[in-house]
Amino acid sequence: MDDDRPDVLLTGLLFYDLVLTGLGGPPTPGEEIWTAGMGCGPGGIANLAVAASRFGLRTSLATVFGDDFYGEYCRDVLDDQEGVDLSLSRTADDWPTPVTVSLAHGNDRALVTHGQEPPYSQDALMGDPPEARTALVHLEAEPREWIARAAANGTHIYADVGWDPTRQWSTDLLDQLKLCHAFLPNETEAMAYTRTDSAVAALGTLSELVPVAVVTRGGDGAVAVDQTTGEYADVPALDIDVLDATGAGDVFGASFVAASLGGWPLEERLRFAALAAGLSVRHPGGALAAPGWYGVDRWWRSLADRELKTAYGFLSDRIPADPGPPVRYAPVTPPARQF
């Protein structure tokens, strides 16, 4: 019998992103910098939604759109262009869609955001969440009720976490891992929450709390343990020039979920996620930089490096016969169309 559940369930705050690249460095007060690099598109939770959908996953997103130009444009991109199911989402009257300006330089970026608290909470949007194969969630100090309900439905929870502005790194947050199938923090977060001094040590602690633990290490790759299969993996990052790192972590997480749903071995899952994240930083913008199967297929077909060809040889059996049409990267400005 066909499984018609969503492959991925998502909720969170959506932004309209305007990304400026090629700056060389951050501007200083009184200085004006001209750059030829710019891209715009949906961001925030849309990063995960687009990355997942471009790998052929049935993706259901619960978010809030403002009743303004930015909200209408982001809804149009996600629904019509990217095929994301927005039936759980709402449009809020007289609420401005949050806007983020990202100044990308080097391997990092600075963000300036305008926004207000959304009129609907995650729990209100989700209600009694639909049954789904997985959910990608962002853990916060205050647990979200819908996550427990989704886990009770049999949904596998894949979680990440963000920077703690209080720098308390309360270990109470790790109590939420009992609801999770996988946890994918970066090494700074992982070490802070586990009170350890290395990514590997943090991984050891986390692997006792959740079936699948992954610690990402930026330019040093990622390490992971899958207690359900007894696998350990340590893979390097690709050597790729970074144009814009916005959303790379989200692309990593969505790609790891896609490979996990395919039942791949842990090392293949980790290499695939590292590859997808690496390919995404070559384009501006978080959501629309995601490579999808099309981008992975193009990279694989053009690959000449023998060592990488061997390491990623599994892709010859994983890439679909039809990787789909070319993905649409972030435009410099939104097309006029009906707007």
Secondary structure, 3 states (H helix, E strand, C coil): CCCCCCCEEEECCEEEEEEEECCCCCCCCCCCCCCCEEEEEEEEHHHHHHHHHCCCCCEEEECEEECCHHHHHHHHHHHHHCCCECCCCEEECCCCCCEEEEEEECCEEEEEEECCCCCCCHHHHHCCCCCCCEEEEEECCCCCHHHHHHHHCCCEEEEEECCCCCCCCCHHHHHHHHHCCEECCEHHHHHHHHCCCCHHHHHHHHCCCCCEEEEECHHHCEEEEECCCCEEEEECCCCCCCCCCCCHHHHHHHHHHHHHHCCCCHHHHHHHHHHHHHHHCCCCCCHHHCCHHHHHHHHHHHCCCHHHHHHCCCHHHHCCCCCCCCCCCCCCCCCCCCC
